[in-house]
């Protein structure tokens, strides 16, 4: 299993295209109006339309109804939805795109995870009234063993300085960065994105080499 990088809080064509040029696999668009990274759905649609087909675009929603989710998919063309606390449904199979089920954990919290129709499970650090992009680090040692690492999206306080530690400690399917890739909320820093992507690629190469060594000496 190789790890992918997700850059969350994209608000401009420039940042989206720069991330795509770096080969970043997932780009997140925040549709929560109170967020400093909020992007109008119609603007997100225009950005997404200009991205290479290989980029996985993700729409972030907090406490949405099923109708809200369907409208965002229809309006923007996102390929995934990242959902916190859906209001009137719990079957993600009702949606036409794969879902990242998102949870915020306080220190000491445990997650009673039971697999459902979600494609991935995102774990982030808790902050009152803020969903993502807080810069607060999740306690990586407390991640429940019940969440399969091949379905885990790790978020919370990840930066170019600590990403390799996060990768080696957790080995998630996707590592999710918002504030750690920015020069200001909603405005990405290309050099930080480059450093993050380089770390992910380095980690994947080391994993591949380790696997090859294991198979050759089996």
C-alpha positions in Angstrom: 0.0 0.0 0.0 1.4 3.3 -1.0 0.5 6.6 0.8 -0.9 9.6 -1.1 -0.9 13.2 -0.2 -4.1 15.3 0.2 -3.8 19.1 0.3 -6.9 20.6 1.8 -8.4 24.1 1.6 -7.8 24.9 -2.1 -9.3 28.2 -3.0 -7.5 29.3 -6.2 -6.7 28.1 -9.7 -3.1 28.9 -9.1 -2.8 26.7 -6.0 -4.7 23.9 -7.5 -2.7 23.8 -10.7 0.6 24.0 -8.7 -0.5 21.1 -6.6 -1.4 19.1 -9.7 1.9 19.8 -11.3 3.6 18.4 -8.2 1.7 15.1 -8.6 -0.4 15.5 -5.5 -3.2 13.0 -5.7 -6.0 14.6 -3.6 -7.2 18.2 -3.4 -9.8 19.3 -0.9 -12.3 22.0 -1.4 -14.0 23.4 1.8 -17.7 24.1 1.5 -18.1 25.2 5.1 -19.0 28.9 5.0 -17.5 29.7 8.4 -14.1 28.4 7.4 -11.3 30.7 6.3 -10.7 28.2 3.5 -14.3 28.3 2.2 -14.7 28.3 -1.5 -17.9 29.1 -3.3 -19.1 25.9 -5.1 -19.3 27.6 -8.5 -15.7 28.7 -8.2 -14.7 25.2 -7.1 -16.4 23.9 -10.2 -14.4 26.2 -12.4 -11.1 25.1 -10.7 -11.9 21.4 -10.9 -12.8 21.7 -14.6 -9.3 22.8 -15.3 -7.5 20.0 -13.4 -6.0 16.9 -14.9 -8.3 13.9 -14.7 -5.9 12.0 -12.5 -6.5 14.5 -9.6 -9.0 13.3 -7.0 -11.1 16.3 -5.9 -12.7 16.2 -2.5 -15.6 18.3 -1.2 -15.6 18.9 2.6 -19.0 19.2 4.3 -19.9 19.6 8.0 -23.3 18.4 9.3 -24.8 18.2 5.8 -28.1 16.8 4.8 -28.3 14.2 2.0 -29.7 16.9 -0.2 -26.7 19.2 0.6 -24.3 16.4 -0.4 -26.1 15.6 -3.7 -26.2 19.3 -4.6 -22.4 19.8 -4.0 -21.6 16.7 -6.2 -23.9 18.0 -8.9 -22.7 21.6 -8.8 -18.9 21.1 -8.5 -18.1 17.7 -9.9 -16.0 16.6 -7.0 -14.9 12.9 -7.1 -15.1 12.4 -3.3 -17.0 13.8 -0.4 -15.4 14.3 3.1 -18.3 14.4 5.6 -18.4 15.3 9.3 -21.5 14.4 11.2 -24.2 13.9 8.5 -27.6 15.1 9.7 -30.3 13.0 8.2 -28.5 9.8 6.8 -25.8 7.4 7.8 -25.7 5.2 4.7 -22.9 6.7 2.5 -23.9 4.2 -0.2 -26.7 6.7 -1.0 -24.2 9.0 -2.5 -22.9 8.8 -6.1 -19.2 9.3 -5.1 -17.0 7.6 -2.5 -17.0 9.1 1.0 -14.3 10.0 3.5 -16.0 9.7 6.9 -14.3 12.3 9.1 -13.9 12.3 12.9 -12.3 14.7 15.3 -10.7 13.1 18.4 -9.9 14.8 21.7 -6.9 13.6 23.6 -8.0 10.5 25.4 -11.0 9.9 23.1 -11.5 6.5 21.6 -13.3 5.9 18.4 -15.7 2.9 18.3 -15.2 2.4 14.5 -17.5 0.1 12.7 -16.9 -0.3 9.0 -19.6 1.0 6.8 -20.0 2.2 3.2 -17.3 4.9 3.5 -14.2 4.5 1.4 -11.8 6.1 3.8 -11.8 7.2 7.5 -10.3 10.5 8.4 -9.0 11.2 11.9 -8.2 14.8 13.0 -7.5 16.6 16.2 -10.5 18.2 18.0 -10.8 21.9 18.3 -14.1 23.6 19.4 -16.2 24.8 16.4 -13.4 24.2 14.0 -13.3 21.4 11.5 -9.8 20.9 10.0 -7.0 23.3 9.4 -6.4 23.9 13.1 -2.7 23.0 13.1 -3.4 20.9 16.2 -1.6 17.5 16.2 -3.5 14.3 16.7 -2.0 11.9 19.1 -0.8 9.3 16.6 -0.2 6.6 19.3 -3.9 6.7 20.1 -5.2 5.9 16.7 -7.5 2.9 17.1 -6.2 -0.4 15.7 -9.8 -1.0 14.5 -9.2 1.5 11.7 -7.4 -0.3 8.9 -4.4 1.6 7.8 -5.3 1.1 4.1 -8.4 3.1 4.8 -7.0 5.7 7.1 -6.6 9.4 6.3 -4.4 11.1 8.8 -4.9 14.8 9.5 -4.0 17.3 12.2 -0.9 19.4 12.6 1.2 17.8 9.8 4.0 20.0 8.4 7.0 19.5 6.2 9.0 19.2 9.5 7.1 16.3 11.0 5.5 14.5 8.0 8.1 11.7 7.8 7.6 11.0 11.5 3.9 10.8 10.9 4.3 8.5 7.9 6.7 6.2 9.7 4.6 6.1 12.9 1.2 5.6 11.3 1.6 4.5 7.7 -1.8 5.8 6.5 -3.4 5.5 3.1 -3.5 9.3 2.8 -1.8 12.1 4.7 -3.9 15.2 4.8 -2.4 18.7 5.2 -4.1 22.1 5.3 -2.4 24.8 7.4 0.9 23.0 7.1 1.0 23.7 3.4 0.1 27.4 3.6 1.5 30.9 3.9 -1.9 32.1 5.1 -5.3 30.4 5.5 -6.6 29.4 2.1 -3.3 30.4 0.3 -0.9 27.6 -0.3 2.9 27.7 -0.3 4.3 25.9 -3.3 7.6 25.1 -1.6 5.8 23.6 1.4 3.6 21.5 -0.9 6.8 20.4 -2.8 8.5 19.4 0.5 5.4 17.4 1.6 5.1 15.6 -1.7 8.8 14.8 -1.7 8.5 13.3 1.8 5.6 11.1 0.7 7.4 9.9 -2.4 10.5 9.2 -0.4 8.5 7.2 2.1 6.9 5.2 -0.7 10.2 4.4 -2.3 11.6 3.2 1.0 8.5 1.0 1.5 8.9 -0.4 -2.0 12.6 -1.2 -1.5 11.8 -2.8 1.8 9.2 -5.0 0.2 11.6 -6.0 -2.6 14.3 -6.9 -0.1 11.8 -9.0 1.8 10.6 -10.9 -1.3 14.2 -11.5 -2.6 15.2 -13.0 0.8 12.0 -14.9 1.6 
